[in-house]
Amino acid sequence: MSGFVEGIDRSQSTLFPAMLDDYVSEDNLVRAVDAFVEGLDLGKLGFGRVAALEKGRPAYHPATLLKIYIYGYLNRVPSSRRLERECQRNIELVWLTGHLAPDFKTIADFRKDNGEAIREVCRTFVALCRELDLLSVASVAIDGSKFKAVNARDKNFTEAKMRRRLERLDESIARYMAQLETADRRGDAVPEARVLRFKDKIAKLRDEIARLSAINAEMMKSEDKQISLTDPDARSMATSGKDTGIVGYNVQAAVDTKNHLIVAHEVTNVGTDRHQLSNIAEQARTEMGVETLDAVADRGYYASEEIRACEEAGINRHAAKADDLELKGGRTLWQAGLPLRGSGGCLYLSCRPKARLLLHDRGQRLGPTSLPDQRLSELLNQAWLHHQQGTTDLPMGARGRA
């Protein structure tokens, strides 16, 4: 292989073996994870099995499992089985754990049994960020994300789903009954095995109706008239795609607008963001330890009662009005939660005066200089008409240009 970059001979022995610490650079993120976890009082935070047992097989220390959990979070490796494999082959995790490789069940049980303690670790991290002056700007952006649960859509039932399933079963039974009547009229011309097969299918369909009726009775007892068989807390939620949806959770997160650090988060099983603004904003304000807070959210959060709750709590919200463009004092348009000002026939962001915006009017792109004052009024009138009609097909979209 002359002329190519060559590696080390695998069978070559060395007089001084390389240390494990040599494989991780001084500025590697895992060193920060290690230092952070080692500085925590895990017993005070609520972790179990901090002290070693006198008898029995030694357990993994919670600090080791917490390091694995944080590493998986930072590198988008949520699966306990994948984390088990990474502990065996990933040099960063090998360094972080001291060449320990817990099995997936141990990792999964650690997360399940120490949920509240892990939340306390998150609060401790936010407090550390405050001490390091990383949250000096009392401003957060709030949004929600849908996370799929371990629950198939066929194992989730709502009133509409249950009604459609029962109707399909009734139609199938009626079809098989009609086929049986036809077989009876034809007499010996129809094989006996086929008749028995029809009767067997009818019996199975009736058993399925009985099973669904029992599930329906349990479902009607729930507050939201919905039930999930595998993960009882998961709920059916619509997504952005047409005729699509998932069974899962809606995770709300408040992110610092300066350093993009997650300040607060909460897992809910409510499919919409409409009534989540004041709750997550108040959590963010408490975690940041400030009296007032600026919160930016999209129009999915707009609800009058939520806006009022934010105002009473000292939270300055910037949530776009749902399906509307609103004219404020000083000629400000509100679109997608951002204040836009009109001046000299152009639109620009209040926070970035030099960033002009391009407009899109039903597929037609308009230049920044083609927006006279009367065009602003026309856009507002169109937006108000769309708001009155209850449609989301707004006549204007805006995006920034440096």
Secondary structure, DSSP 8 states (H G I E B T S, - for coil): -TTS-----TT---SS---GGGGS-TT-HHHHHHHHHHTS-HHHHT-S--S--SSSS----HHHHHHHHHHHHHTT---HHHHHHHHHH-HHHHHHHTS----HHHHHHHHHHTHHHHHHHHHHHHHHHHHTTTT-S-EEEEEEEEEE-S--GGGEEEHHHHHHHHHHHHHHHHHHHHHHHHHHHHGGGS-HHHHHHHHHHHHHHHHHHHHHHHHHHHHHHSTTSEEESSSTT-EEEE-SSTT-EEEEEEEEEEEETTT--EEEEEEE--S-STT-HHHHHHHHHHHHT-S-EEEEE-GGG--HHHHHHHHHTTEEEEE--TT--EEETTTEEEETTEEEEEETTEEEETTEEEEEEEEEETTEEE-TTS--HHHHHHHHHHHHHHHHHT----S-EEEE--
